[in-house]
Amino acid sequence: MRRSVKQGSGVSRDYKIIAAGSALSPVLVDSSVHHHHLMMTRLSVAVIGAGAGGLCAARHLVDQPDTFIFKVFEQTGRVGGTWVYTDETNTDQHGLPIHSSMYRDLRTNLPKEVMGFLDFPFHPTDQSFVHHSDVLKYLENYCNYYKLGEHIEFHVQVKSVSPLRLMEDKIVWKVVVENVKTKKEATYDFDAIIVCNGHYSVPHIPDIPGVETFNGTKLHSHSYREPDRFTGLNVVLLGASSSGVDISLELAQHARQVFLSHHLAEPISCELPSNLKQVPEICSASEDTLTFLDGSTCKADALIYCTGYEYSFPFLEDSCNLTIQDKRICPLYKHMIHTEFPSLSFIGIPFVVVPFPMFDLQVQYFLKTLDKTITLPSREDMNAETENDFQERLAKKMPPRYAHKLADSQWEYFEDLINGMALQPIPSLSLQGEHGKEPGG
């Protein structure tokens, strides 16, 4: 069987679809190469997720049709990933966990002037901090402009990714996917994998002694949508990173009393609403009462965890040899390339960054390693550099869970990627003190 796939150049190519046993196993091999011995065999790439990172990967892949063929697998019915707002929580109509952590009135905590992809600025508007719906529209425009939709398989969930070693230095990736509507599976072989499934969808919920006895509402900010349901209630939020502060300010306009529980070294110094009080960390809970580390207590109707998220790659088989311990993913070179399997990459792992420009640089860097424009160091040297970076963080008294936190060091990271690609510096990223905040933390 053959399938025609239209490439970014506008030229249709035929691809063999090989049946393996009873499973349909489309192996992306360009049949046209057999008709011209001078044409280099193209590399097949799977992109997992059609959020901002996946769209960025597709944009750069589609720009090199003589080098790459690719598919993007997206388990929902539209692009945008975490920027797709829904009133739904828990699971969707197909039984999949809701991916987005957007709440109804969220605005960006980065100005749009620095938030966009490097070659695709936001449309000029009066406001710098735009509503989440404006970001989604921006991503849809990006997708349409580069004609990426034809490369995306919607409602297709990646179930399994595993490496198959064909020879000493050749890995092929076996990818099993499932159509979430029909439940039909298909198996693909790819030369490389770009993981762009995001890391703001699996809540981190810390253990609080006695919280199982608490009779009030309990939810993570991942499932928070709007403040109206908390009108007239006493609400405690645990965690004072960007989401915790933003949601507490929003709730203060509706709730009777809001308590913002955190372990910041210094209290938030800006003026807060009179019914918003900062308190220490929660140390225990009972049926209707929360107790804080200083011994104080409060009666609470609701507890909202604003405690961040976990990295999660449930589709990666154990043979991928990836470990996640205390939010440190190993072994990742430059926070993105698997050192044992350098044809496996992860876009967007670092946090407290300007994300879209970072995706842009990471994708371009990885693709240049695939086409051999960039020669990676040996596995041993990559592991050594990665471990050195981690040890330097520990020496600075950073906890292990900050292994991928960049903040002010993101500029050095960007410069490292740019220098590795021999690109010109990017003046628009030379900002003073502007960097992303950790969502949901």
N, C-alpha and C positions, 0 to 999 in steps of 0.2 A: 504494500500500500504506500502511497505517496501523499504528502500534504504540501500545499503551496503556502509559503510564508513570505509576505511582502516585507522587504528590508527598507531601512531608512532612505536608501538611495532611490526608492521607487521601483526597484527591480525585483520581480518575484523569483524565488528560488524553490526548488523542489527538495524535500527532505524525506528520507526513508523512514517509515514507521515499521518497526520490526516487532512481530508478535513473539513473545517469549513465553512458551507454555500457554496457559490460559489467560495470562495478563497481557494487556496491550502495553508494549514497551517502546515508546517513541524515542529513538536514539537520534539526537540532533547531529546528523552528519550531512554536510552539503554535498548532494550528488553531483553538482556541477563541476566540482574539483576533478572528477575523474575524466573530464573531457578536455582538460587543459593542464598539462603537466607542470606548467610554470606557475600556476596559481597555488599559493600557500593554503594548506588546510586551516580552516578557521577554527577558533576555540569556541566551544559551547559553554555558556554561562547561565546558571540559574540564579535569579534574584528572588529572595524570599521576603515578600511584603511590598505593598505599593503605597506606603506612606512617604514622607519627605525623603528619607534615605533611599528607599527603593526607586522612587522616581528619579532621583539624582543619578543613581547607578544606571538606570535605563537611558537617561539623557546622554550620558557619555558613551554607553555601549552602542546606541543607535547612530552615533556620530562616526563610528568606525566599522562600517559594514564589511569591509574587506578583511578585518581581523577577528571580529566576534559575531556569533549568532547567540541569541539569548531568549529566555522566557522569564516573565515576572509572574509569580504566583501570589495571588491575593485572596484571602479567605472570605472577605466581604464582597459587596457588590459595587464598591466605588473606591476611588483613590482618596488619600488623605490621612489614613492611619489614625493617630491619636487626635487629629484635628477635626475628625468627623463627630459632631455632637449628636447625641441621642438621649432622649428621656429615659430610655431603657437602662436597667441595671441588671446585674447577675448574668443572664444568658440571652442570646438573641433567638429569632424564630427558628434557627437551625440547630439550636442547642449549644452554640459556641459561646464561650465567655465573652462578655462585652469588652472590647479592646480600649475604647476611648475613656479618658479620665477628664474630659472637658465638663465644666459646669456652665450653666446657662449664660451667666453674665461675665465670664472670664475675658479679660483683655491681656495682651502680651505684656511681659515684664521687660521686654527689649524693644527699642524703637525700630520701626519697620525699615528705617534708613540703613540699619546695619544687619538686619535679620535675613535679608533675601539671599538667594544663590548669587554667586559671583558674577554671572553673566545674565541675570534676569531680575532686575530691581522691581520692588513693589510699585504699583501704580501710585503716582503722587496723590496724596490726600492731605487735608488739614491736620489730621491727628497722627501722631507718631506711634502711640500705643493703641494698636487696633484690636477690634473684637475678633474672637476666634473664627467667626464666619468669614472674615476678610482673609485670614490666613488660608482657610480651606479653598476659597475662591482663587487665591493666588496659586495654590498648588494645582488646582484644576486647569487654570490658564497655562501653567508651565507644562502640564501633561499634554494639553491640546496643541500648544505652540510647537513642541518637538514631536508631535504625532506618536506619542508613546502608547496610547490606548490599544493599538492593534497588537502590541507585544505582551499585553497583560491578560492572564487567564483569571477571570473573576470567579468568586464562589469556589475556589480551589484551595484546599488546605494541605500544606505539606505535612505528611505524617511521619516520614522517616528520611534521614540523610545518613549515608554510610560510605566510607572510602573502600574502593576496590583497587588493590595493587596489581597492576598488569605486569609490571617489571620493576626493577630496582628503583628507577627514578620516575615512574609514570603512575599517576593515580587517576582513576576515574571515579566519579561520585554517582552512586546509585540514589536516586530520589524517588520516593513513593508519594504520590499525591492522591487526594480524594475529593471528588466533587461533592460539596456539602449538601447539594440539593438531591442529586441522584444516588449518592453514596457509591458511585463507581470509582474504582481505583485505576491508576495508570502508573507505570514505572518508566523513568527517564534515566539516561546516562548523560553526565555533564563533565566537562573538563575543570570547571571551577564553580564555586558557590560564593555568593555575596549575601550574607545574612543581614536583613534590615527589618527585623520584626519588632523593633522598639523595645524600650525597657521602662515604660511607665504604665504598665497594665496589670502586673502581678503585685498586689499590695504586700508590703511588709507590715506585719502586725506584731508588735512586741508583747511579751507576756507580762500581764499585770496580775499579781496575786489576788484572787477573789473575784476577778472580773466576770467569771462565769455565773456568779450570783446576781450581777447587776441587772435590774429589771428594766432599765431605760433602753432607749434606742442606741444601738451600737453600729457604726459603719465606718468604713475607710473613705478618705477624700476621693478615692477612685469612683465611689458610688454616690458622691454628693452632686446634686444637680441644681437645686435652687433653695433659697432661704425661707420661703413662705411656710413650709411645713413645721418650722421651728418657732413660729410666732408665739410669743408669751412664755417660752420655755427657758429653763436654765441649761445652757449648753457648755460642755467642756471640750476644748480641742487640745489634743496632745501633739506637739510639734510646732515649731515657729519658723520653718523655712518659708519659701514664697507662698505655697498654697495655704499653710496654716495661718499666716498673717492675713492674706487676702480674704480667705473665707471668714475669719473671725471678724474682720471689719464689715463684711457683707452681712453676717448674722447679727451684728450689734444693732442694725437698723430694724430688726424684727424680733429678736429674742428678748426675754426679760433681762437675763444676765448672761454674759459670755466670759468664760474663764480660759485664758490661753496658757496652757501648761507647757513649760519648756526648761531646758538646761543650759540656755545661753549664759555665757560668762557675765554679760552685762544685759540688763533689761532693755527692751526696745525703748528708745529715747524720744521718738516722735509723739506728738499729742494723740491720745487715743480717746475714743468715745467714753463717756462717764460710766457706761454699763459694761465696759470691757476691761477686765482685770487680768494682769499677769500673775501667774502663780508658779511655784516650783513643779518639778516632775511628779507625776502620779506614782505613789508607791503601793497603794492597795485600793481595793474596791469592795463595796458591800451592796446590799439590795438597792439602795437609793442614794448612797453616799460615796464620794471619792475622797481619798486621803492623800495629801501631798507630803513631800519629803521633809518639810519644816514642821509637820504635825498638824497643819491646818486642814480643814475639811470643807466640803460644800455639798449641798443637796443638788443632784443633777438629774435632768430628764433625758439627756442625750450625751453620748460620748462619741466624738469624731476623731479617728486616728488620721493625723496628717504626718505620717511617719515614713514616707517614701515607698520605694518599690524594690522588687527583687529582679535580678537578671534571670531570664528563663529561656531555655532553648529546648523544649520538650521533644522536638523532632530530631535532635542529634542523637544518634546511637552511641553506645558506650565506646565503640571502636573509633569514634572521633577523638577520643582522649582529651576531652576538655573538662576542666574542673572549675567549680565556683565555690570559693570558701571566703566567708565574710565579705562578700561583694567584690572579691578579686577573681578575675577570670584568667586562667592560665592554660596554655602558655601563649600569650599574645604579644607579638612584636609591634611596637609603636601603637599599642592599644587596639590593634585591628587584625593582624595577620598571624594565623596559627603557625607556630614555628616548626611543628612536625609535619603539618600539611599546609604549606604556604599557598596552595590554591583555594584555601578556605579563609574567608575574611568576614569581619564584623564591622559594619558601619554604624557610628554613633554611640559607641560604648562610653567615651569620656563624658563627664557631666560638669556642670557649672561652666558652660561654654556658650559661644555664639554658634548654635547648632548647624544651620543650613550652610554657611561658608565652610564649616569643618567637614560636613558631608562631602562637599564639592572637592576639597583637597584630598580627603581620604580615598574617595572613589578613583580620582585620577591617579593617585599614587599606586593603588593596588592594580589598576589596569596596566600601568607601565611595568609592574613586576611580571604580569602575565605575558605581555608581548616582548619581554626581555629588554626593554629600554632601560629598566633599572635591574641591576643584579643584586639580589639579596645576599647578605652575609651568610655564613654557614649557620646551621641550626644551633651549634654550640655558641657562636658569637651572638646570635639573636637572643638566646636564652640568657646569656651573661649580661647583655645590655638591659634586658627587661628586669632582671634581678637587681642590677645596680640601681635602676630607677626606683624600684620598690624600697630598697635599703636606704636610699637617700630620703625618701618620704618618712620612713620610720625614724631616721636620725633627726628629722625636723619635728618629731613628736606628733606626726600625723597618724591616726589610727589605721589599721590595715584596710578598713572598709573604704578608705579614701584612695585606694590604689589607682583608681581611674579618675580622680578629681583633678581638674586642671586649673580652673579659676585664672589667676594672673599668669600662670605658666602656659596657658593656651597659646599665647603669642609666640613663645619660643617653640612650641610644638608645631604651630602652623609654619613657622619659618623653617623648621627642620624638614617638613614635607615639601615645601616650596624649593628649598635648596636641593633636595634629593631629586626633584624633577627638573632642575635647572630652569625654573620659571622666574619671571620678573616678580619683585615684591608687589604686594597688593596694598596700595596706599589706603584704600577705604577701610582696611582692618586695623589701621594704626590709630586706635582709639585710646582715650585716656580714661582708664577706670571703667570702661564699659565691658562687662562680661555677663554671661548668662547666670541665672540662678538655678538652683536645683529644684525642678518641679516636684511637688508633692512631698518634699522633705519636711 
